[in-house]
Amino acid sequence: MAAELVLKDVTKTYTVDGNDILALENISFSVKKRESIAIVGPSGCGKTTLIRIICGLEKTTNGSVTFLNKEISAPDKQIMMVFQSVAI
């Protein structure tokens, strides 16, 4: 079964006050139809950044994200984010 979601060498760097901050480095994985994954880690490790990239809300510095063989470069109505709790 072919992968529906493919991340290849995803890297994200932010520039803050002239300094580059590496948020993600060379993240690669694939998810097949009906397969579930969990993204876990400590606060500040890049989980939300990774999810925002997968949803098309942020662009990668390097690497690519494809969903159903289409590169994600903007929000896609087939991909959504569900928050753990409501922030008011």
TIDO-713150 format. One record per residue: residue in one letter; chain; z, x, y of N, C-alpha, C in turn. Coordinates in steps of 0.02 Angstrom, whole numbers, plus 50000, padded with zeros to 5 digits. Example, Ala and Ser with C-alpha at 12.3 -4.5 7.8 and 13.67 -1.06 7.14 Angstrom:
// residues 2
a, A, 50390, 50660, 49716, 50390, 50615, 49775, 50390, 50660, 49835
s, A, 50354, 50642, 49888, 50357, 50684, 49947, 50394, 50645, 50002
// end
This chain:
// residues 88
m, A, 50000, 50042, 49941, 50000, 50000, 50000, 50000, 50045, 50062
a, A, 49956, 50031, 50109, 49950, 50072, 50169, 50007, 50058, 50218
a, A, 50023, 50107, 50258, 50076, 50099, 50308, 50051, 50055, 50365
e, A, 50095, 50013, 50391, 50078, 49970, 50448, 50099, 50003, 50514
l, A, 50154, 50040, 50512, 50179, 50075, 50571, 50180, 50149, 50555
v, A, 50149, 50189, 50597, 50147, 50261, 50585, 50165, 50298, 50650
l, A, 50217, 50339, 50646, 50234, 50383, 50701, 50217, 50453, 50680
k, A, 50181, 50489, 50723, 50160, 50557, 50706, 50178, 50604, 50763
d, A, 50225, 50650, 50748, 50245, 50702, 50795, 50264, 50675, 50864
v, A, 50302, 50620, 50865, 50322, 50589, 50929, 50374, 50633, 50963
t, A, 50357, 50652, 51025, 50402, 50692, 51067, 50408, 50657, 51134
k, A, 50468, 50656, 51161, 50478, 50626, 51227, 50523, 50673, 51268
t, A, 50498, 50691, 51326, 50535, 50734, 51373, 50540, 50697, 51439
y, A, 50601, 50696, 51467, 50611, 50668, 51534, 50622, 50726, 51582
t, A, 50601, 50718, 51644, 50614, 50768, 51695, 50665, 50738, 51744
v, A, 50722, 50771, 51749, 50776, 50748, 51793, 50795, 50806, 51838
d, A, 50790, 50795, 51903, 50806, 50846, 51952, 50770, 50912, 51938
g, A, 50707, 50907, 51917, 50667, 50966, 51904, 50679, 50999, 51837
n, A, 50724, 50972, 51797, 50740, 50999, 51731, 50712, 50954, 51676
d, A, 50680, 50983, 51627, 50655, 50944, 51570, 50711, 50933, 51520
i, A, 50718, 50870, 51500, 50768, 50851, 51450, 50731, 50824, 51390
l, A, 50740, 50856, 51333, 50707, 50836, 51271, 50747, 50779, 51238
a, A, 50716, 50720, 51234, 50749, 50662, 51204, 50731, 50654, 51131
l, A, 50667, 50667, 51114, 50643, 50663, 51045, 50596, 50721, 51033
e, A, 50598, 50748, 50972, 50554, 50804, 50956, 50522, 50796, 50888
n, A, 50457, 50789, 50887, 50416, 50787, 50826, 50442, 50737, 50773
i, A, 50452, 50675, 50794, 50475, 50623, 50748, 50413, 50595, 50712
s, A, 50415, 50596, 50646, 50360, 50569, 50606, 50387, 50528, 50548
f, A, 50361, 50468, 50540, 50377, 50427, 50481, 50328, 50370, 50479
s, A, 50326, 50335, 50424, 50283, 50276, 50418, 50322, 50220, 50383
v, A, 50302, 50159, 50398, 50335, 50100, 50369, 50280, 50056, 50340
k, A, 50288, 50039, 50276, 50239, 49996, 50243, 50258, 49923, 50250
k, A, 50212, 49879, 50236, 50224, 49806, 50238, 50284, 49789, 50194
r, A, 50327, 49748, 50219, 50387, 49724, 50185, 50440, 49779, 50173
e, A, 50431, 49836, 50203, 50480, 49891, 50199, 50525, 49887, 50260
s, A, 50590, 49901, 50249, 50638, 49901, 50304, 50664, 49971, 50314
i, A, 50678, 49987, 50377, 50708, 50052, 50392, 50766, 50040, 50440
a, A, 50810, 50089, 50446, 50864, 50087, 50495, 50862, 50152, 50534
i, A, 50871, 50147, 50598, 50875, 50205, 50642, 50947, 50210, 50664
v, A, 50981, 50261, 50641, 51052, 50268, 50655, 51066, 50337, 50684
g, A, 51120, 50342, 50721, 51140, 50406, 50750, 51190, 50394, 50806
p, A, 51219, 50448, 50830, 51270, 50442, 50883, 51239, 50421, 50950
s, A, 51281, 50398, 50994, 51259, 50379, 51061, 51224, 50437, 51095
g, A, 51167, 50421, 51126, 51131, 50473, 51163, 51083, 50515, 51123
c, A, 51072, 50498, 51059, 51029, 50540, 51017, 50954, 50521, 51021
g, A, 50937, 50466, 51056, 50867, 50448, 51064, 50845, 50386, 51028
k, A, 50890, 50349, 50997, 50872, 50288, 50960, 50835, 50238, 51004
t, A, 50864, 50222, 51060, 50834, 50172, 51105, 50768, 50197, 51133
t, A, 50764, 50260, 51150, 50701, 50289, 51173, 50647, 50281, 51120
l, A, 50664, 50295, 51058, 50616, 50289, 51003, 50593, 50216, 50995
i, A, 50639, 50169, 50997, 50622, 50098, 50991, 50578, 50076, 51050
r, A, 50594, 50099, 51110, 50554, 50081, 51168, 50483, 50108, 51162
i, A, 50475, 50166, 51133, 50409, 50195, 51122, 50371, 50153, 51070
i, A, 50404, 50135, 51016, 50372, 50094, 50964, 50351, 50027, 50993
c, A, 50390, 49998, 51038, 50374, 49934, 51069, 50321, 49940, 51124
g, A, 50303, 50001, 51142, 50253, 50010, 51195, 50282, 50007, 51265
l, A, 50348, 50009, 51271, 50380, 50005, 51337, 50385, 50074, 51370
e, A, 50379, 50127, 51330, 50378, 50195, 51357, 50322, 50233, 51322
k, A, 50296, 50282, 51356, 50243, 50323, 51327, 50273, 50387, 51298
t, A, 50241, 50414, 51247, 50263, 50478, 51219, 50241, 50534, 51266
t, A, 50276, 50590, 51263, 50253, 50650, 51297, 50199, 50682, 51254
n, A, 50210, 50681, 51188, 50161, 50704, 51139, 50168, 50660, 51077
g, A, 50118, 50661, 51035, 50119, 50623, 50973, 50090, 50553, 50982
s, A, 50092, 50515, 50927, 50062, 50448, 50929, 50100, 50398, 50887
v, A, 50092, 50334, 50906, 50120, 50278, 50868, 50063, 50230, 50856
t, A, 50051, 50212, 50793, 50001, 50163, 50777, 50032, 50106, 50738
f, A, 50009, 50045, 50753, 50031, 49985, 50718, 49969, 49948, 50697
l, A, 49962, 49936, 50632, 49903, 49904, 50603, 49839, 49941, 50625
n, A, 49842, 50007, 50622, 49787, 50052, 50638, 49766, 50051, 50712
k, A, 49808, 50024, 50756, 49793, 50022, 50827, 49847, 50062, 50863
e, A, 49826, 50109, 50905, 49874, 50150, 50942, 49912, 50107, 50992
i, A, 49978, 50115, 50993, 50020, 50078, 51039, 50026, 50118, 51104
s, A, 50000, 50089, 51158, 50004, 50122, 51223, 50031, 50075, 51276
a, A, 50042, 50013, 51258, 50069, 49961, 51302, 50104, 49909, 51258
p, A, 50146, 49866, 51287, 50179, 49815, 51247, 50129, 49773, 51207
d, A, 50148, 49756, 51146, 50106, 49717, 51100, 50146, 49656, 51079
k, A, 50116, 49597, 51082, 50152, 49535, 51066, 50175, 49532, 50993
q, A, 50149, 49575, 50950, 50170, 49576, 50880, 50232, 49620, 50868
i, A, 50253, 49656, 50919, 50311, 49701, 50911, 50364, 49680, 50962
m, A, 50425, 49672, 50938, 50479, 49655, 50984, 50543, 49692, 50967
m, A, 50587, 49691, 51014, 50651, 49725, 51009, 50706, 49672, 51008
v, A, 50753, 49677, 50963, 50809, 49631, 50961, 50872, 49671, 50974
f, A, 50909, 49653, 51025, 50969, 49691, 51043, 51027, 49672, 50998
q, A, 51072, 49721, 50988, 51130, 49710, 50947, 51178, 49660, 50979
s, A, 51186, 49664, 51044, 51228, 49617, 51080, 51198, 49604, 51148
v, A, 51218, 49548, 51178, 51193, 49528, 51243, 51232, 49566, 51296
a, A, 51196, 49599, 51342, 51228, 49634, 51397, 51222, 49591, 51460
i, A, 51277, 49573, 51488, 51276, 49530, 51548, 51300, 49570, 51607
// end
